[in-house]
Amino acid sequence: MTDAAPTRIRPRTARSRSIPRALTYAGAIIAFLIGSGFATGQEILQYFTSYGYAGLFGTGLLVLVLMTYVCVEFLTAGQSEKFDRPSRIFHYYCGRHLGAFFDYFSILFVFLSFTVMVAGAGAVFQEHYGLSKYLGGIGLAVAVGLTVWFGLRGLVDVIGKIGPLIVVIAVALGILGLIRGADGVAGGNALLPALELTQASSNWYLSGLSYVGFCMLWLAAFLTALGTTARSRREASTGGLVGGIAFSLACIVVGLGLLASISRVNGTEIPMLVLASDFSPLLASGFSVIILAGIYTTAVPLLWTVSSRFLTEKTRAYKAATLGLAAAGTLIGLVLPFSQMVNIVYVVNGYVGILLLALMLVKTAARLIRHQPA
C-alpha cells in the first residue's frame, strides 16, 4: 500500500503542472488571432453580424467546431512530429507539391496580413483621434520594423499579454451592447436587409469556412512551433481546445453586441470604438490604445515571419529586407480603407485556406480509420 502511493500522486502532479502550460497555449492562440480585425470589430461585423441570426449562430457554431479542431490538430501535430521547420506542417497534410504551394502562399498571405495591420492602425488614428491615417500607419510600421530589426522579443512578450485583456474588454463591450444597444438584437436583425453592409461571402456558411480558412493560414506554422514545446499530447490538445472555444465564443458575443447597435456601427471603420464611446468616451480612448497595442503585437510576428523565412535573423540582408518589407507594407496598407482591406485580403485567402482545411480533414479521417480495431 505504501508502495502504491507515489504512483497515484505523480500523475496528478504532472496534470496540475500541465494546466498552466495548456492555458498559456490557449492565451497564445487568442493573442495571435485578435489582430486588427477582431480588436476593431471589423471582421466580426463582416463575417458574423452582417448575416443576422444565421451568421451569429450558424457561422458561430461552424467556426467554433472547425477552429477548435484546427487549433488542436496543429498543436498536437507539432508535439508529435517535431518538425525541423514549422512550415513542414503543410507538407505533412498536403504532400510535397501542394505543401510547397501552401508554404509559399502562406508567406504571401502573412505579408498581406501585415498590410491589414497597417491599415487598421491608420483607421484608429483617423476615426477616433481625427488625425491622418498616414500618421498611424507609418508610426506602426516604424515601431514594428525596429522591433523586428533589433529582435526585441521580450518587449513583444510583455505587451503580448494584453491579448486576453482585449478579448475580455471586447466581450464586455459586446455584453454592454446587448443590454444598451439602441436597436436591440431583434431590431438590429430586422434592419439588416435595408442596410448596405459589407459581407465576407454570399452566405453564412461560406463566410464561416472562409473565416476558419484565413485563420488557419496564420495559425499553421505558429501553432506547430508552439506544439513542439508541449510535454504531452494531452497538454497540447487541451490548450487548443480551450483557445479555440474561448475565441469562437468571444466572436459570437461581440457579434451580438454589434447587431444590437447595427444602425450606429454600420459604415464605421472601427465598430468596437463606437460601442465603447456609447458607454464612455474615456473607455473609448483607453480601448483605442489597447487596440493599437493588439495590432502591434500581431504585426510584429507577421513581419518577422516573412523576413526570417528566407534570411538569417540579424544579418545585414535580414535587416535590409525587414525595412523594405515594412515600407512596402505601409504603401499597400494605406491605399485602401481598412474595411476594404479586411474584405479583400482575408476573404480571398480564406477560400484558399478552405482547401487546406479539406486536406486536413481527409488526413485526420484516414488516421482515425487506420487506428480502428480490426
N, C-alpha and C positions, 0 to 999 in steps of 0.2 A: 504493500500500500504506500509506503514511503517512497519506494522507487518510482511509483506511477505519478506522484505529484508534479515533478518538474515537467513531464511531458504534457500535462494539462495546462501548465502556466505558459510555456513557451509560445504556443500558437496564439493565445490571447494577447501576449505581449507584442508579438510580431504584427498582429492585426491592428493593435492600438497604435503602433508606430506608423503603419501604412495609411491610416486615416488622414493625418495631416498632409502627407505627401499626395494622396489622392485629391484632397481639396485644393492643394497647390496646382495640380494639373487642371482641375476644373476652373480655378481662377485664371489660369493662363489662357484657357480657351476663351473665356469671357473677355479678358483684356485684349486679346488679339482680334476678336470679332467686332468690338464696339466701333472702332474707327470713326470716320466722319459720318458714315451713313446711319448707323444706329443712334449714335450720340445726338445727332441733329434731328433725328426723326424722319429724315427724307426717305430712306429706304423702307422704313416701316409703312410710311404713307403710300408708297408706290407698290409695294409687294403685298401688303396686308389690307390696310384700311380702305383703299380705293375700291375694293370688291365687296365692301359691306360685311354682312354676317358670313357669307360664303368664304370671304377672304380671311376673316379673323378666326373662324373655327375650322373651315375646310383646309385652307392654306396652313393655318397654325398647327393643326393636328398632323398634317403631312410633313411639315418642317420638323416638328418635334420628333416624330418617329425616325425620319431619314437622317436628320442632323445628329441625333443620339447614336444611331448606327455608325455613321461616318466617323464620329469622334472616337468611339470605342474601337472601331476597326483600325484606324490609323495608329492609335496609341499601342494597341496590342500587337500589331504587325511590327512596329518599331521595337517593342520589348522582346519579341521572339526572334526576329530575323537579324537584328543588329547590323543593319546595312552600313557599308563603308561610307556611303554618301546618302543623305536623306532623299535626294531626288531619285534614288533607286526604287522608291516606292511605286513609281509609275511603271517601271519595267516589271515589277512584282505582279501588278494587277493587269497590265495591258500587253505584256510581251515586249520583244525587242524593238520592233519598228513603231508601233503605236506608243509604246513607253517613251521612246525618244521624242516623238511628236509632243506628247503631253509635257515632257520635261522642258523643252524649249518654249512651248506655248505658255506654260505657267510662268516662266520668267517674263515674257512679254506682258502677260496679264498683271503680274506683280508690279511691273513698272507703270502700267496704265493706272493701276490702283493708287500708286503714289501720286499721279497727277490728280486723281479724285480728291486725295487728302489736301493737296494744294488748293483746289477749287473750294473745298469745304472751309478751310481757314479764311480764304478770301470772302466767302459768303458771310461768315460770322462777323468779320470786320465791317462789311458793307451794310448788312441788315440790322445788326444790333448796335454797333458803335457809330454808324454813319460815316465811316472812313472808307478810303479807297480799297477795293478788293485786292489791288496790286500790292498794297502795303502788307495785308495779311498773308497773301500767297507767297510773296518774296520773303517775308520775315520767317515763315515756316520753313521754306526751302533752305534758307541760310542756316537756321538752327539745326535742321536735320542733317544738312550736308556737313556741317562742322562736327556734329556728333559722330557721324559715320567716319569722317576723316580721322578724328582723334581716338575713336573707339571708346567713347565714354559709356561703357556698358553699365557701370554702377549707377550712373545718373538715370539711365533708362529703367533699370530695375526698381529704383526708388519711386520714380514717377509712375511706373507701370502698375504699381499697387493701387493707383487711382481707378483702374478699370472696373473692379467690382463696385466701387463707390459710385461711378457713373451709372451703372445698371440699377443700383438701389435708388438713386435720386430719380432716374428716368421712370422707374416703376412707380415711385411715389407720386411723380407728376402725372403719370397715367391714371392712377387712382384718384387724384385730385380732379383731373379732367373728367373722369367718370361721374364724380359727385357734383362738380360745379360747372360742367360743360354747358354752354349756352344752348346747344341743340339737343343734348341728351342722346343716348345711343340709338334709340328708336327713331328720333327725329333726324339725326345725322344720316342714318341708313336710308330714310325716306328722301333726303335731299340729294343723295349721290347721283341719281340719273340726270338731274338738272345742272350738275357741276362738270366743268371740264378738267377732270383730274388726270394727271399723267399716270399711266399704269405700266407695270413691268411686262405684262403679256395680255393676250386677248381673253384669257380666262384664269380663274383662281388656281387650278391645279397645275397648269404650265408655269404660273408665277411661282408656286411653291417649289417645283422641280428646278426652275431657274435659280431661285434663291439658294437652295442647297448646292446647286452646281457651282455657283461662283464662290461660295464659302469654302467648298471643297478644294478648289484650286489654291486658295490661300492656306488652308489648313494642312494640306498633304505633307509637304516637306517639314513644316514646323512641328506637327504632332508626331511625325515619325522620329524626328530627332529627339523630341521630348520623351517619347516612349522608350528610347534606349536607356534612359536613366531610371526607369521603373524597376523595382526589385522583383516583381511578380506580375503575372497576367491579371490577377485579381486587382492589384493596385492600379494598373493601367486602365482596366475596364471600368472600375469604379469612378476614376477621375473623368473618363469620357462620358459615362452615364450621367453623372451629376452636372458636368459642364454643359452637355447637350440639352438636357431637360431644363436646367435653370435659364439658359439663354433663350430657348424657344418659348418658355412661359413668359419671360420678360417681354418678348416681341408681341405676344398676344395682349398682355395687359396694357402696354404702351399704345398698341393699335386701337384698343377700345377707348382709351382716353382721347386719342386724336379724332376718332369717329364722333365722340360726344361734342367736340368743338370744331367740326369739319368746316363750318362756314367761316371760322376765324383762321384756320391753318391752311385752307385751300389757297394755292398760289404763292405761298411763302417759301423761302429757301430753307429756313431753319424752324420747322414746326414746333420743336420742343421749347424753343425760347418764347414762342407765343404762349404756350401753356404756362411757362414759368412767369411770364410777365402778367398774365391774368391773375396769378396768385399774389405775386410781389415783385416789383421792379428790382429790389435788392437781390432776391433769389435769382432772377434772370441774369443779373450781372455776374453773380457768383457762378452760376451754371455755365455761362459763356466761357469763363476762364477754364472750367473743368472740361468743357468740350474741346477747347484748344489743346489742353494737356493730353486728352484722349487721342486727338488727331495726331499729335506729336509722337506719342508712344507707339502708335500703329505705323506711322510714316517711317520711323527710323528702321525697324526691321525690314520693311518693304524695300527701301533704298539699299540697305546693307545686303539683302538677299541678291539683288541684281549685281551689285559691284563685286561681291565676293564669289559669285557663281563662276566667273571666268578669270579673276585676277586674285593674286595673293594679298591678303589684308596687310595694310600699312606700307606697301611698296609705292614707289612713285607713280607707276601706272595705275594702281588701285586708287590712289588719291586723286589723280587727274580724271579718271573715269567717274569717280564719285561726284566731283564738282560739275563735270559735263552732264551727267545724268540728272543732277539736281536742277541745273539750268534748263535743260530740255524739258523736264517735267513741269517746271514753272511756266514755260512758254505754252505748253499744251494745256495745262490745267487752268489757265486764266483766259483761254479763248472763249469757252462756252460757259453758260450759267451752271452752277453746281447741280441743280436738279436734272439738267440735260446730261451732264457728265455721268451721274449715277445711272440714268436710264440707258445710256449708250454703252458705257464700259461694263457695268455689272450685268446687264441683261444679255448682251451678245456673248460675253464669256460664260455666263450661266448656262446657256444652251450647249456650249462645248463641254461644260462640266457634267451635264446630264449623261453624255456618253461614258465618261469616266465612272459615274455612279452605276450605270448599267453593267459595265465590265466588273466592277467591284462586287455587285450582287451575284453575278454569274460565278465569280471566283469563290465567294462565300458559300453559295449553294453547293458547288462542286465539293468543297471541303467538308461540308456537313454530310453530304451523301457518302463521301469516301470513308468517313468515320462512323457510319451507321453499322450496328452489329449485323452480322450475316444472318 
